[in-house]
Structures are given as structure tokens and as C-alpha cells.
Amino acid sequence: MGDQFEDTFDFKSTYAKVIDADDRLANIDEFYGYLRDYFIKHIELNLEDFLNEISLESAADSISDEYISLMSIHASKGLEFKHLFIVGMEEGFFPLVGDGSNLEEERRLGYVAITRACDELTMSFVHSRFYKGRRTQLVKSRFLTESDLIKGSLTIEKNSAFKKDDLVKHKIFGMGRILSVQKAGKDLKLKINFGGMKRDILSSFVEKI
């Protein structure tokens, strides 16, 4: 269903050149994954059922003296809350990692998020979640360790620790053996054999076994 939407409307090419293209494309992929998962679980339903499922009530219909504010970190700037919950504290989600991501900007947003709490701060992570329509194994965010809120979150080997024939572990592809190592800016590009499947992956996305 998601592929049919993309073939028909070609949303991705529309947003590919805007400033926040990576965030918009990630949101589109997430929507397609949710749409695909919905119809896998409910094959007897149609698009109208799906739209009814995801439609939100007007804020005016549900407003009361006691309520929860749900917002992005960008929208929270300048605000403070007695009780604050930050969810999605996993590598790949917060911080975003990969091509086009900026770790220092992600770290700055982490600081903004944490300092919105006045009295009580709760941060949560999961070991796996459905992402783009499939179950993905995740690692706790490095920000949990950097903020001294938890120990032993993420350990990243220094680039010099990786060499040919080393065994490494990737959170999605599992265990593999390094076939070659090349310099890639401040990182290393590793060609890794994951049980016969060869992938080129930056060293910051794997850990040495």
C-alpha cells in the first residue's frame, strides 16, 4: 500500500530538496510503515477505516483542567513543565545517526529537552520497536550516559580499533567480519561480511566483539 502511494503521488521527490528533507522523508517512511503494518493486521478493512483510526479529535473537544501536552523538542523551547517525559531515547531516533545527521545539533536538542523539566524528569527507551513496518532491535541512547543518568549505555570503539578480519556487531545485521577498512572523513568505512551478505557501513554504527 505504501509503495502504491509513493508510485502514485511521488511525495518523496517533492520534499527531497527542502531544508529539513531528512526529517520529512523519515516521517513519510514511518507513515508508509505504519500504513503497511495496519493492513497486514487488518486485511478486512479499507482506507476509510484507516483514516478513521488515525484521525484526532479537536483539542477543543477534549480540553480540561488536567491535560498532557504532546510536542516536539523544537516546539518546547522556552517552556517549562513540572513533570516531563522524553521518549524514544534510542540510537537512531535520539540522536538521529546516519547520512545528513548532525550529532552536535542532536546533543544540543538533548540539552534543550532535559532542561524543560522543573521538578520531575522521566526518560524512556525500548530494546526494539516496529519501524518502517518491521521489528528493529535498538540500543540505548548515548545521551543517557553523557548526562550521567545511566551507566553502560553505548560503547563506541575508536576508529583505530577496527582492522581487517575483526568481528563486529551491527544492531540490525548482527555479527559480521570486516573485509576491508577505508578512511571516510572523521570515520572509517568498513566492508563487512554478514553471513554472506556484504555491506559498506561506517565504523560508528558497529561495535567490536
C-alpha positions as CSV (number, residue, x, y, z in Angstrom):
1,M,0.0,0.0,0.0
2,G,2.8,2.4,0.9
3,D,4.6,1.6,-2.4
4,Q,1.4,2.3,-4.3
5,F,1.0,5.7,-2.6
6,E,4.6,6.6,-3.5
7,D,4.2,5.4,-7.1
8,T,1.0,7.4,-7.5
9,F,1.8,10.7,-5.7
10,D,5.7,10.7,-5.5
11,F,5.8,12.5,-2.2
12,K,9.5,11.9,-1.6
13,S,10.7,13.8,-4.7
14,T,8.5,16.8,-3.6
15,Y,10.4,17.1,-0.3
16,A,13.8,15.9,-1.3
17,K,15.3,19.4,-1.8
18,V,13.8,21.3,1.1
19,I,15.9,22.3,4.1
20,D,14.6,19.6,6.5
21,A,14.3,16.9,3.8
22,D,15.8,14.1,6.0
23,D,13.1,14.7,8.7
24,R,10.3,14.9,6.2
25,L,11.4,11.8,4.3
26,A,11.8,9.9,7.6
27,N,8.3,10.9,8.5
28,I,7.0,9.6,5.1
29,D,8.8,6.3,5.6
30,E,7.4,6.0,9.1
31,F,3.8,6.7,7.8
32,Y,4.2,4.1,5.0
33,G,5.5,1.6,7.5
34,Y,2.5,2.3,9.8
35,L,0.1,2.0,6.9
36,R,1.6,-1.3,5.7
37,D,1.5,-2.7,9.3
38,Y,-2.1,-1.6,9.7
39,F,-3.4,-3.5,6.7
40,I,-1.3,-6.6,7.5
41,K,-3.1,-6.8,10.8
42,H,-6.5,-5.8,9.5
43,I,-6.8,-7.2,6.0
44,E,-10.6,-7.0,6.0
45,L,-10.5,-3.1,6.5
46,N,-10.2,-0.4,3.9
47,L,-8.6,3.1,3.6
48,E,-11.6,4.8,5.2
49,D,-11.2,2.6,8.3
50,F,-7.5,3.5,8.4
51,L,-8.3,7.3,8.2
52,N,-10.9,7.0,10.9
53,E,-8.4,5.2,13.1
54,I,-5.7,7.9,12.9
55,S,-8.0,10.9,12.9
56,L,-7.5,13.1,16.0
57,E,-10.2,14.7,18.0
58,S,-10.2,18.5,18.1
59,A,-8.3,19.9,21.0
60,A,-11.4,21.9,21.9
61,D,-13.4,18.7,22.3
62,S,-11.1,17.2,24.9
63,I,-9.6,20.2,26.7
64,S,-10.0,20.1,30.5
65,D,-8.2,21.4,33.6
66,E,-6.0,18.4,33.6
67,Y,-4.2,17.5,30.4
68,I,-1.0,16.4,28.8
69,S,0.9,18.5,26.3
70,L,2.5,16.5,23.5
71,M,5.1,18.3,21.4
72,S,8.4,18.2,19.6
73,I,11.6,19.3,21.3
74,H,11.7,22.3,18.9
75,A,8.2,23.4,20.0
76,S,9.2,23.1,23.7
77,K,11.9,25.8,23.6
78,G,11.3,28.5,26.2
79,L,8.7,26.3,28.1
80,E,9.0,24.5,31.4
81,F,7.0,21.6,32.9
82,K,6.6,20.2,36.4
83,H,6.6,16.7,35.0
84,L,8.4,16.0,31.8
85,F,8.6,12.7,29.8
86,I,11.1,12.2,27.0
87,V,10.5,9.1,25.0
88,G,12.5,7.4,22.2
89,M,15.9,7.6,23.8
90,E,17.5,5.1,21.4
91,E,20.4,5.4,18.9
92,G,19.0,6.2,15.5
93,F,16.0,8.0,17.0
94,F,17.5,10.4,19.6
95,P,20.2,11.1,18.5
96,L,19.5,10.6,14.8
97,V,22.5,8.9,13.2
98,G,23.5,8.4,9.6
99,D,23.9,10.4,6.4
100,G,22.7,14.0,6.8
101,S,22.5,13.9,10.7
102,N,24.4,16.4,12.9
103,L,25.4,14.8,16.2
104,E,26.2,18.2,17.8
105,E,22.8,19.6,16.9
106,E,21.2,16.4,18.3
107,R,23.2,16.8,21.5
108,R,22.1,20.5,21.7
109,L,18.4,19.4,21.3
110,G,19.0,16.8,24.1
111,Y,20.1,19.6,26.4
112,V,17.1,21.6,25.5
113,A,14.7,18.7,26.2
114,I,16.2,17.8,29.5
115,T,16.3,21.4,30.8
116,R,12.5,21.8,30.2
117,A,11.8,19.8,33.4
118,C,11.2,21.7,36.6
119,D,10.5,19.0,39.2
120,E,10.5,15.6,37.7
121,L,12.1,14.1,34.5
122,T,11.3,10.7,33.1
123,M,13.3,9.4,30.1
124,S,12.4,6.1,28.4
125,F,13.9,3.7,25.8
126,V,12.9,0.4,24.3
127,H,15.0,-2.5,23.1
128,S,13.1,-2.9,19.9
129,R,10.2,-1.2,18.0
130,F,8.3,-1.5,14.8
131,Y,10.0,0.9,12.4
132,K,9.0,1.2,8.7
133,G,6.8,-1.8,9.1
134,R,9.3,-4.2,10.6
135,R,10.7,-5.0,14.0
136,T,14.1,-3.3,14.6
137,Q,16.5,-4.0,17.5
138,L,17.7,-0.8,19.2
139,V,20.5,0.4,21.6
140,K,20.0,2.9,24.4
141,S,20.8,6.5,23.5
142,R,24.4,7.7,24.2
143,F,22.7,10.8,25.8
144,L,21.7,8.7,28.8
145,T,25.3,8.0,29.6
146,E,26.6,11.5,28.7
147,S,24.0,13.1,31.1
148,D,25.1,10.6,33.9
149,L,21.6,9.3,34.1
150,I,22.5,5.7,33.4
151,K,25.7,3.7,33.1
152,G,26.8,1.4,30.3
153,S,24.5,2.8,27.6
154,L,26.6,2.8,24.4
155,T,30.2,2.0,23.9
156,I,31.8,3.1,20.7
157,E,35.2,1.8,19.7
158,K,37.8,4.3,18.5
159,N,38.4,4.2,14.7
160,S,41.9,2.8,15.1
161,A,40.4,-0.3,16.8
162,F,38.9,-1.6,13.6
163,K,41.0,-3.7,11.2
164,K,40.6,-6.4,8.6
165,D,39.2,-9.7,9.9
166,D,37.9,-8.2,13.1
167,L,34.5,-9.5,14.3
168,V,31.9,-6.7,14.8
169,K,28.2,-6.5,15.7
170,H,25.6,-4.3,14.0
171,K,22.2,-3.7,15.6
172,I,20.3,-4.8,12.5
173,F,22.6,-7.1,10.5
174,G,24.0,-8.9,13.5
175,M,27.6,-10.3,13.7
176,G,30.0,-9.9,10.8
177,R,33.6,-9.9,9.8
178,I,35.5,-6.9,8.4
179,L,36.8,-7.4,4.9
180,S,38.4,-4.0,4.3
181,V,38.8,-0.6,6.0
182,Q,38.9,2.8,4.3
183,K,39.1,6.3,5.7
184,A,35.8,8.3,5.3
185,G,36.2,11.8,6.8
186,K,36.4,11.5,10.5
187,D,35.1,8.0,10.4
188,L,36.0,4.7,8.8
189,K,34.1,2.9,6.0
190,L,34.1,-0.8,6.7
191,K,33.2,-3.5,4.2
192,I,31.6,-6.2,6.3
193,N,30.5,-9.8,5.5
194,F,27.3,-10.6,7.4
195,G,27.0,-14.3,6.8
196,G,27.4,-14.0,3.0
197,M,25.8,-10.5,2.7
198,K,28.4,-7.8,2.2
199,R,27.7,-4.3,3.3
200,D,29.6,-1.0,3.4
201,I,29.0,0.6,6.9
202,L,30.6,3.4,8.9
203,S,32.5,2.3,11.9
204,S,30.4,4.4,14.3
205,F,27.4,2.1,13.6
206,V,29.1,-1.1,14.7
207,E,30.9,-2.3,17.9
208,K,33.8,-4.6,18.1
209,I,33.2,-8.1,19.6
